[in-house]
Amino acid sequence: MDNQDLFGQMERMEEQFALACADMSSLKAKFVQLLEENKRLTIENQQLRKLLKKDAPQEISDRPGKEVPAVGEGYDNLARLYHEGFHICNVYYGHLRMEGDCLFCLSFLNK
């Protein structure tokens, strides 16, 4: 092999490597999207199960009146979502937190 062949082979390998990196980046983005969707669906499933359990005993009892939601229930739900790894700030709401704490979310929780 002479120098031209080596250089040509090296260029082809570099092109293949660039394509592999692009494929890896797109797979990573799809993976993050699937993780977020999975987490969202898991939480939604848990909430639906809680609602089913909560509604079943109410149908049996003959108590008149409506249940008043507990004070701070919304705040508790947001805090729970944040601790489960989701953003609750208006910038990234609903996205999975990948790198530690979010200052926007923390400032929102501390209001």
C-alpha positions in Angstrom: 0.0 0.0 0.0 1.3 3.4 -0.8 0.5 6.7 0.9 -2.4 7.6 -1.4 -4.2 4.3 -0.6 -3.6 4.8 3.1 -4.9 8.3 3.0 -8.0 7.3 1.0 -8.8 4.4 3.4 -8.4 6.8 6.3 -10.8 9.3 4.7 -13.4 6.5 4.1 -13.0 5.4 7.8 -13.5 9.0 8.9 -16.7 9.3 6.9 -18.0 6.1 8.3 -17.2 7.2 11.8 -19.0 10.5 11.2 -22.1 8.6 10.0 -21.9 6.3 13.0 -21.7 9.3 15.3 -24.8 10.9 13.7 -26.7 7.6 14.0 -25.7 7.4 17.7 -26.9 10.9 18.3 -30.3 10.2 16.7 -30.6 7.0 18.7 -29.7 8.9 21.9 -32.4 11.5 21.2 -35.0 8.8 20.5 -34.0 6.9 23.7 -34.4 10.1 25.8 -37.8 10.6 24.2 -38.9 7.0 25.0 -37.7 7.3 28.6 -39.7 10.5 29.1 -42.8 8.9 27.5 -42.3 5.7 29.6 -42.1 7.8 32.8 -45.1 9.9 31.9 -47.2 6.8 31.1 -46.0 5.1 34.4 -47.1 8.2 36.4 -50.4 8.4 34.5 -51.0 4.7 35.1 -50.4 5.2 38.9 -52.7 8.2 39.0 -55.5 6.3 37.2 -55.1 3.3 39.6 -55.4 5.7 42.6 -58.5 7.3 41.1 -60.0 3.8 40.6 -59.3 2.9 44.2 -60.6 6.2 45.5 -63.8 6.1 43.5 -64.7 2.5 44.3 -65.5 3.0 48.0 -67.4 6.2 47.4 -69.9 4.4 45.2 -70.7 2.0 48.1 -71.1 4.6 50.8 -74.2 6.7 50.8 -72.6 9.9 52.2 -74.0 13.0 50.7 -71.7 15.9 49.8 -68.6 16.4 47.8 -65.0 15.8 48.9 -63.0 18.9 49.3 -59.5 18.6 48.1 -56.8 19.0 50.7 -55.1 22.3 50.9 -51.7 22.2 49.2 -52.5 19.2 47.2 -51.4 20.8 44.0 -48.1 21.9 45.5 -47.6 18.3 46.8 -48.2 16.9 43.4 -45.7 19.3 41.8 -43.1 18.5 44.5 -43.7 14.8 43.9 -43.2 15.2 40.1 -40.0 17.1 40.7 -38.6 14.4 43.0 -39.6 11.8 40.5 -37.2 13.5 38.0 -39.4 15.8 36.0 -39.2 19.6 35.5 -42.0 21.6 36.9 -40.8 25.0 35.8 -42.4 26.9 32.9 -39.2 26.6 30.9 -39.0 22.7 30.6 -42.3 21.6 32.2 -42.8 17.9 31.9 -39.4 17.0 30.5 -37.1 14.5 32.3 -34.4 16.2 34.4 -31.1 14.7 33.2 -28.5 16.7 35.1 -29.3 17.2 38.8 -31.4 20.0 40.2 -33.0 22.8 38.1 -32.8 26.3 39.6 -36.0 27.3 37.9 -37.9 24.4 39.4 -36.4 25.0 42.9 -37.3 28.6 42.9 -40.8 27.7 41.9 -41.1 25.2 44.7 -39.7 27.8 47.3 -42.4 30.4 46.4 
